[in-house]
């Protein structure tokens, strides 16, 4: 086989692999976004909040509930280096990865502790 045929074959495989990864991500996002209870935030159940605040929280959450728009926004954010915010730590995920990566490179054995 010529080098050109091999190049096209490898390019086709790479394109198919990329499409499978993107489709699997979309399917995963749909499963998470369409799961029961995924559109409820724990803050909406706080009795100390006013009804208007709870409604505003629900509206903000509903904007990102559609799986396709969520996934496209997530992918565009990844392209800009934004991976979202950690609800547990209250920081940007990219900062958390950078901090953990730096600890690992310095030889820290417990970087996720």
N, CA, C and O atoms as a DFTB+ gen file, in Angstrom:
452 C
 N C O
     1  1       0.834      -1.187       0.000
     2  2       0.000       0.000       0.000
     3  2       0.871       1.241       0.000
     4  3       1.978       1.251       0.540
     5  1       0.359       2.253      -0.601
     6  2       1.132       3.482      -0.644
     7  2       0.942       4.256       0.650
     8  3       0.019       4.001       1.424
     9  1       1.834       5.198       0.859
    10  2       1.770       6.027       2.061
    11  2       0.494       6.864       2.092
    12  3      -0.057       7.130       3.161
    13  1       0.036       7.271       0.934
    14  2      -1.171       8.096       0.867
    15  2      -2.404       7.317       1.326
    16  3      -3.247       7.859       2.041
    17  1      -2.514       6.069       0.927
    18  2      -3.639       5.224       1.340
    19  2      -3.603       5.017       2.853
    20  3      -4.637       5.092       3.516
    21  1      -2.416       4.757       3.397
    22  2      -2.280       4.580       4.842
    23  2      -2.644       5.857       5.594
    24  3      -3.271       5.804       6.652
    25  1      -2.253       6.986       5.053
    26  2      -2.573       8.262       5.685
    27  2      -4.084       8.485       5.724
    28  3      -4.627       8.902       6.747
    29  1      -4.766       8.205       4.600
    30  2      -6.220       8.351       4.568
    31  2      -6.897       7.365       5.518
    32  3      -7.891       7.702       6.162
    33  1      -6.366       6.165       5.604
    34  2      -6.947       5.165       6.499
    35  2      -6.818       5.611       7.956
    36  3      -7.769       5.502       8.730
    37  1      -5.639       6.113       8.322
    38  2      -5.438       6.591       9.692
    39  2      -6.288       7.828       9.991
    40  3      -6.807       7.975      11.098
    41  1      -6.427       8.706       9.013
    42  2      -7.260       9.896       9.201
    43  2      -8.720       9.495       9.391
    44  3      -9.415      10.076      10.225
    45  1      -9.186       8.526       8.643
    46  2     -10.557       8.036       8.794
    47  2     -10.786       7.424      10.161
    48  3     -11.821       7.655      10.787
    49  1      -9.826       6.647      10.623
    50  2      -9.953       6.046      11.958
    51  2      -9.948       7.114      13.045
    52  3     -10.708       7.026      14.009
    53  1      -9.104       8.106      12.892
    54  2      -9.048       9.187      13.886
    55  2     -10.360       9.963      13.904
    56  3     -10.855      10.319      14.973
    57  1     -10.926      10.227      12.728
    58  2     -12.197      10.958      12.651
    59  2     -13.325      10.140      13.276
    60  3     -14.146      10.681      14.017
    61  1     -13.369       8.845      12.984
    62  2     -14.397       7.991      13.596
    63  2     -14.244       7.932      15.105
    64  3     -15.234       7.973      15.835
    65  1     -13.013       7.835      15.574
    66  2     -12.771       7.798      17.014
    67  2     -13.231       9.083      17.677
    68  3     -13.837       9.049      18.748
    69  1     -12.949      10.208      17.053
    70  2     -13.384      11.492      17.597
    71  2     -14.908      11.581      17.636
    72  3     -15.473      12.064      18.616
    73  1     -15.566      11.126      16.593
    74  2     -17.033      11.140      16.565
    75  2     -17.620      10.236      17.645
    76  3     -18.611      10.594      18.281
    77  1     -17.021       9.074      17.855
    78  2     -17.505       8.166      18.901
    79  2     -17.344       8.807      20.271
    80  3     -18.239       8.701      21.110
    81  1     -16.223       9.466      20.510
    82  2     -15.994      10.129      21.801
    83  2     -16.992      11.257      22.009
    84  3     -17.558      11.391      23.094
    85  1     -17.216      12.069      20.981
    86  2     -18.186      13.162      21.090
    87  2     -19.606      12.647      21.307
    88  3     -20.350      13.202      22.116
    89  1     -19.986      11.593      20.594
    90  2     -21.313      11.026      20.758
    91  2     -21.485      10.408      22.144
    92  3     -22.540      10.556      22.761
    93  1     -20.467       9.724      22.631
    94  2     -20.539       9.138      23.971
    95  2     -20.659      10.235      25.030
    96  3     -21.388      10.071      26.008
    97  1     -19.959      11.339      24.846
    98  2     -20.086      12.459      25.772
    99  2     -21.471      13.058      25.758
   100  3     -22.023      13.382      26.809
   101  1     -22.042      13.208      24.568
   102  2     -23.405      13.725      24.455
   103  2     -24.400      12.777      25.111
   104  3     -25.315      13.220      25.805
   105  1     -24.230      11.492      24.900
   106  2     -25.115      10.516      25.515
   107  2     -24.984      10.545      27.037
   108  3     -25.986      10.461      27.747
   109  1     -23.758      10.664      27.539
   110  2     -23.556      10.766      28.981
   111  2     -24.182      12.022      29.555
   112  3     -24.797      11.982      30.620
   113  1     -24.030      13.133      28.858
   114  2     -24.642      14.389      29.314
   115  2     -26.156      14.275      29.327
   116  3     -26.811      14.784      30.236
   117  1     -26.714      13.612      28.325
   118  2     -28.168      13.432      28.282
   119  2     -28.643      12.569      29.438
   120  3     -29.671      12.862      30.047
   121  1     -27.910      11.512      29.746
   122  2     -28.302      10.648      30.861
   123  2     -28.275      11.402      32.184
   124  3     -29.163      11.232      33.020
   125  1     -27.269      12.224      32.371
   126  2     -27.162      12.984      33.618
   127  2     -28.236      14.055      33.682
   128  3     -28.885      14.214      34.716
   129  1     -28.435      14.788      32.606
   130  2     -29.386      15.895      32.598
   131  2     -30.838      15.440      32.636
   132  3     -31.694      16.172      33.132
   133  1     -31.132      14.263      32.131
   134  2     -32.506      13.780      32.112
   135  2     -32.830      12.869      33.287
   136  3     -33.951      12.371      33.386
   137  1     -31.881      12.643      34.171
   138  2     -32.105      11.793      35.340
   139  2     -33.082      12.466      36.302
   140  3     -33.093      13.691      36.417
   141  1     -33.896      11.680      36.988
   142  2     -34.832      12.267      37.951
   143  2     -34.090      13.051      39.034
   144  3     -33.116      12.564      39.608
   145  1     -34.555      14.250      39.302
   146  2     -33.956      15.075      40.345
   147  2     -32.774      15.903      39.899
   148  3     -32.213      16.653      40.698
   149  1     -32.384      15.789      38.650
   150  2     -31.214      16.538      38.204
   151  2     -31.500      18.024      38.033
   152  3     -30.572      18.827      37.934
   153  1     -32.769      18.392      37.999
   154  2     -33.104      19.807      37.822
   155  2     -33.402      20.500      39.146
   156  3     -33.896      21.627      39.146
   157  1     -33.112      19.851      40.276
   158  2     -33.354      20.432      41.586
   159  2     -32.022      20.695      42.261
   160  3     -31.153      19.826      42.324
   161  1     -31.881      21.905      42.762
   162  2     -30.684      22.286      43.491
   163  2     -31.005      22.224      44.981
   164  3     -32.123      22.536      45.389
   165  1     -30.043      21.830      45.780
   166  2     -30.290      21.731      47.220
   167  2     -30.644      23.086      47.823
   168  3     -31.329      23.146      48.845
   169  1     -30.191      24.164      47.209
   170  2     -30.533      25.496      47.725
   171  2     -32.020      25.792      47.556
   172  3     -32.573      26.597      48.305
   173  1     -32.678      25.154      46.583
   174  2     -34.102      25.375      46.371
   175  2     -34.936      24.807      47.527
   176  3     -36.094      25.190      47.697
   177  1     -34.369      23.917      48.306
   178  2     -35.083      23.318      49.429
   179  2     -34.796      24.030      50.747
   180  3     -35.282      23.607      51.796
   181  1     -34.020      25.093      50.706
   182  2     -33.691      25.850      51.911
   183  2     -34.899      26.705      52.299
   184  3     -35.331      27.566      51.531
   185  1     -35.440      26.461      53.496
   186  2     -36.647      27.168      53.925
   187  2     -36.369      28.625      54.275
   188  3     -37.305      29.414      54.404
   189  1     -35.112      28.992      54.429
   190  2     -34.764      30.375      54.756
   191  2     -34.843      31.299      53.550
   192  3     -34.895      32.518      53.713
   193  1     -34.855      30.740      52.338
   194  2     -34.896      31.557      51.124
   195  2     -36.324      31.955      50.789
   196  3     -37.268      31.207      51.046
   197  1     -36.467      33.132      50.215
   198  2     -37.790      33.595      49.813
   199  2     -38.254      32.834      48.574
   200  3     -37.457      32.206      47.876
   201  1     -39.549      32.902      48.319
   202  2     -40.121      32.208      47.167
   203  2     -39.550      32.744      45.853
   204  3     -39.316      31.975      44.920
   205  1     -39.325      34.059      45.774
   206  2     -38.773      34.633      44.537
   207  2     -37.340      34.150      44.301
   208  3     -36.951      33.922      43.156
   209  1     -36.558      33.994      45.360
   210  2     -35.189      33.492      45.220
   211  2     -35.202      32.048      44.753
   212  3     -34.408      31.663      43.895
   213  1     -36.097      31.249      45.310
   214  2     -36.202      29.843      44.911
   215  2     -36.616      29.741      43.446
   216  3     -36.097      28.905      42.706
   217  1     -37.551      30.592      43.031
   218  2     -37.973      30.586      41.623
   219  2     -36.839      31.010      40.701
   220  3     -36.670      30.440      39.623
   221  1     -36.060      32.007      41.116
   222  2     -34.925      32.459      40.305
   223  2     -33.886      31.347      40.180
   224  3     -33.336      31.136      39.099
   225  1     -33.614      30.640      41.267
   226  2     -32.675      29.523      41.216
   227  2     -33.173      28.441      40.264
   228  3     -32.392      27.864      39.507
   229  1     -34.476      28.169      40.307
   230  2     -35.048      27.167      39.409
   231  2     -34.935      27.570      37.953
   232  3     -34.668      26.730      37.094
   233  1     -35.137      28.852      37.666
   234  2     -35.024      29.338      36.292
   235  2     -33.588      29.261      35.795
   236  3     -33.347      28.894      34.644
   237  1     -32.631      29.605      36.658
   238  2     -31.223      29.525      36.268
   239  2     -30.818      28.086      36.002
   240  3     -30.074      27.807      35.061
   241  1     -31.301      27.190      36.817
   242  2     -30.969      25.775      36.648
   243  2     -31.631      25.204      35.394
   244  3     -31.050      24.353      34.721
   245  1     -32.829      25.662      35.080
   246  2     -33.551      25.152      33.911
   247  2     -32.860      25.544      32.611
   248  3     -32.972      24.836      31.610
   249  1     -32.147      26.667      32.620
   250  2     -31.440      27.098      31.406
   251  2     -30.403      26.076      30.965
   252  3     -30.212      25.861      29.768
   253  1     -29.735      25.449      31.917
   254  2     -28.664      24.504      31.576
   255  2     -29.149      23.068      31.610
   256  3     -28.331      22.148      31.615
   257  1     -30.467      22.847      31.633
   258  2     -30.981      21.482      31.760
   259  2     -31.087      20.760      30.426
   260  3     -31.085      19.530      30.401
   261  1     -31.177      21.480      29.324
   262  2     -31.290      20.863      28.004
   263  2     -29.945      20.229      27.654
   264  3     -28.939      20.936      27.604
   265  1     -29.894      18.902      27.407
   266  2     -28.614      18.206      27.251
   267  2     -27.733      18.716      26.114
   268  3     -26.522      18.852      26.295
   269  1     -28.307      19.000      24.960
   270  2     -27.490      19.409      23.812
   271  2     -26.834      20.766      24.052
   272  3     -25.644      20.933      23.787
   273  1     -27.598      21.731      24.550
   274  2     -27.004      23.045      24.812
   275  2     -25.987      22.970      25.948
   276  3     -24.956      23.641      25.908
   277  1     -26.281      22.151      26.962
   278  2     -25.316      21.973      28.052
   279  2     -24.003      21.413      27.519
   280  3     -22.927      21.908      27.853
   281  1     -24.097      20.382      26.691
   282  2     -22.892      19.724      26.176
   283  2     -22.110      20.655      25.250
   284  3     -20.882      20.702      25.318
   285  1     -22.800      21.384      24.399
   286  2     -22.106      22.319      23.506
   287  2     -21.431      23.438      24.297
   288  3     -20.308      23.829      23.979
   289  1     -22.110      23.960      25.330
   290  2     -21.490      24.980      26.182
   291  2     -20.290      24.415      26.927
   292  3     -19.274      25.092      27.088
   293  1     -20.412      23.170      27.380
   294  2     -19.302      22.530      28.087
   295  2     -18.100      22.350      27.157
   296  3     -16.968      22.636      27.548
   297  1     -18.336      21.879      25.932
   298  2     -17.238      21.691      24.984
   299  2     -16.592      23.022      24.607
   300  3     -15.369      23.103      24.485
   301  1     -17.398      24.061      24.422
   302  2     -16.805      25.361      24.101
   303  2     -16.005      25.891      25.286
   304  3     -14.969      26.528      25.097
   305  1     -16.472      25.635      26.499
   306  2     -15.706      26.021      27.688
   307  2     -14.396      25.262      27.780
   308  3     -13.368      25.839      28.134
   309  1     -14.420      23.968      27.464
   310  2     -13.180      23.193      27.470
   311  2     -12.187      23.742      26.453
   312  3     -10.980      23.757      26.696
   313  1     -12.700      24.191      25.319
   314  2     -11.836      24.787      24.303
   315  2     -11.167      26.060      24.790
   316  3     -10.075      26.399      24.335
   317  1     -11.812      26.771      25.712
   318  2     -11.237      27.986      26.302
   319  2     -10.447      27.702      27.575
   320  3      -9.901      28.622      28.184
   321  1     -10.384      26.432      27.981
   322  2      -9.656      26.078      29.189
   323  2     -10.495      26.131      30.448
   324  3      -9.954      26.096      31.553
   325  1     -11.806      26.213      30.301
   326  2     -12.706      26.236      31.443
   327  2     -13.389      24.874      31.555
   328  3     -14.017      24.406      30.606
   329  1     -13.262      24.250      32.707
   330  2     -13.871      22.935      32.904
   331  2     -15.002      22.993      33.924
   332  3     -15.418      21.959      34.446
   333  1     -15.497      24.180      34.209
   334  2     -16.599      24.321      35.149
   335  2     -16.113      24.625      36.553
   336  3     -14.933      24.895      36.776
   337  1     -17.045      24.577      37.496
   338  2     -16.736      24.846      38.902
   339  2     -17.078      23.626      39.725
   340  3     -18.090      22.966      39.489
   341  1     -16.240      23.333      40.682
   342  2     -16.494      22.244      41.608
   343  2     -17.479      22.721      42.659
   344  3     -17.237      23.724      43.330
   345  1     -18.589      22.011      42.805
   346  2     -19.555      22.376      43.836
   347  2     -19.011      22.039      45.219
   348  3     -19.339      22.714      46.195
   349  1     -18.189      21.010      45.308
   350  2     -17.641      20.599      46.590
   351  2     -16.620      21.592      47.116
   352  3     -16.672      21.976      48.285
   353  1     -15.686      22.014      46.262
   354  2     -14.606      22.903      46.689
   355  2     -14.882      24.373      46.406
   356  3     -14.203      25.240      46.956
   357  1     -15.856      24.670      45.569
   358  2     -16.185      26.051      45.257
   359  2     -15.107      26.767      44.456
   360  3     -14.984      27.989      44.534
   361  1     -14.334      26.021      43.693
   362  2     -13.273      26.591      42.864
   363  2     -13.442      26.106      41.433
   364  3     -14.193      25.172      41.152
   365  1     -12.722      26.767      40.543
   366  2     -12.716      26.323      39.151
   367  2     -11.982      24.981      39.062
   368  3     -10.956      24.776      39.712
   369  1     -12.519      24.080      38.253
   370  2     -11.923      22.756      38.106
   371  2     -10.513      22.864      37.542
   372  3      -9.631      22.101      37.936
   373  1     -10.290      23.801      36.624
   374  2      -8.954      23.963      36.049
   375  2      -7.933      24.348      37.125
   376  3      -6.786      23.903      37.077
   377  1      -8.348      25.178      38.100
   378  2      -7.450      25.533      39.196
   379  2      -7.158      24.323      40.070
   380  3      -6.019      24.120      40.488
   381  1      -8.169      23.527      40.346
   382  2      -7.972      22.332      41.163
   383  2      -7.025      21.357      40.480
   384  3      -6.150      20.784      41.130
   385  1      -7.193      21.164      39.178
   386  2      -6.300      20.265      38.437
   387  2      -4.886      20.808      38.450
   388  3      -3.931      20.057      38.649
   389  1      -4.744      22.119      38.239
   390  2      -3.417      22.738      38.242
   391  2      -2.735      22.566      39.608
   392  3      -1.549      22.242      39.674
   393  1      -3.482      22.782      40.689
   394  2      -2.925      22.616      42.029
   395  2      -2.516      21.174      42.288
   396  3      -1.426      20.921      42.802
   397  1      -3.384      20.223      41.936
   398  2      -3.084      18.812      42.166
   399  2      -1.928      18.347      41.286
   400  3      -1.088      17.559      41.721
   401  1      -1.889      18.836      40.053
   402  2      -0.812      18.463      39.144
   403  2       0.519      18.977      39.670
   404  3       1.529      18.275      39.621
   405  1       0.516      20.211      40.175
   406  2       1.749      20.766      40.731
   407  2       2.216      19.978      41.938
   408  3       3.415      19.747      42.098
   409  1       1.291      19.560      42.793
   410  2       1.672      18.755      43.961
   411  2       2.236      17.414      43.522
   412  3       3.190      16.917      44.120
   413  1       1.662      16.831      42.494
   414  2       2.148      15.538      41.998
   415  2       3.544      15.676      41.388
   416  3       4.391      14.803      41.579
   417  1       3.787      16.760      40.661
   418  2       5.073      16.951      40.023
   419  2       6.166      17.250      41.055
   420  3       7.337      16.951      40.819
   421  1       5.796      17.829      42.183
   422  2       6.784      18.081      43.235
   423  2       7.115      16.828      44.016
   424  3       8.006      16.830      44.866
   425  1       6.391      15.752      43.723
   426  2       6.682      14.486      44.373
   427  2       5.767      14.173      45.521
   428  3       6.038      13.253      46.292
   429  1       4.697      14.909      45.657
   430  2       3.741      14.638      46.724
   431  2       2.979      13.359      46.413
   432  3       2.400      13.235      45.333
   433  1       2.968      12.412      47.332
   434  2       2.308      11.154      47.071
   435  2       0.820      11.214      47.371
   436  3       0.064      10.352      46.920
   437  1       0.384      12.224      48.129
   438  2      -1.031      12.328      48.490
   439  2      -1.624      13.584      47.886
   440  3      -2.035      14.487      48.615
   441  1      -1.676      13.656      46.569
   442  2      -2.115      14.873      45.921
   443  2      -3.624      15.059      45.964
   444  3      -4.095      16.179      45.768
   445  1      -4.404      14.010      46.214
   446  2      -5.845      14.158      46.261
   447  2      -6.394      14.036      47.671
   448  3      -7.596      13.843      47.851
   449  1      -5.555      14.144      48.643
   450  2      -6.017      14.027      50.036
   451  2      -6.537      15.337      50.538
   452  3      -6.967      15.430      51.687
